Amino acid sequence: MINRLLKRRFGNIKDSLMTQVRNLSPDDLEDLREALLDFFEIADLVVWLEQKISSSLSLYIMQA
């Protein structure tokens, strides 16, 4: 579902971005659905994904 929403909003999206979206957890996908309402351009998605990845990495490091 989120793939269709993203493509409808922004058109064709790079495969690398879509791979990152597909690898999100169910909770992160829910967060993305909400955040998508505030996105104006594809750069907003890129920033959101970078923030999610960096926060997930930080959490992983703290647990190790």
N, C-alpha and C positions, 0 to 999 in steps of 0.2 A: 504493500500500500504506500509506504513512504517513498519508494522509488517512483511511483506514478505521480505523486504529489510534487516531488522535486523536478521531474521532467516537465510536468505541466507548468510549473512556475518559472523554470530557467531554461527549458529546452534541453538539448543534448548536454550531458555532463561527462567530464573526463572519467574514464574507467577507473583511474586510481582513486578518485573521490567516491565513486559508487562502491568500490571495494571497501573503503573505510566505513561507509554507511552500513554495508552488509555485515561487517564485523562488529557492529555495536551490540551491546547487551540489550535485552528487552527494555530495561529501565531507561537506558540511554536513547533508545528509539522513541520511547514515549516523550522524553525530554525534547528530542529533535522535532517531533510533531508539533509540540507547543512553540518551540523557538522559531519554527518555519514561518509562523504567522508574523513575526517581526523582521524577517529577512527581506532586504530590498534587492540584493544582488548576490551572485554566486560567491563573491568574496566573503559575505556574511556566513555562508556555510563553511567555507574554508577556515575562517577564524574559529567558529564554533567547534569544528572537528579538532583543530589544533589544541584548543583549550581542554576538550574531553580527553584527548590522548595524553597531554601533559599531566592532567590531574590523575588519570588512571595510572600513569607511570610513577608519579609521586607516591600514590597509595601503595603500589606494588613494592617500591623501594622501602617504604616505612614498615611493611609487613615482613620483609626478608630479614 
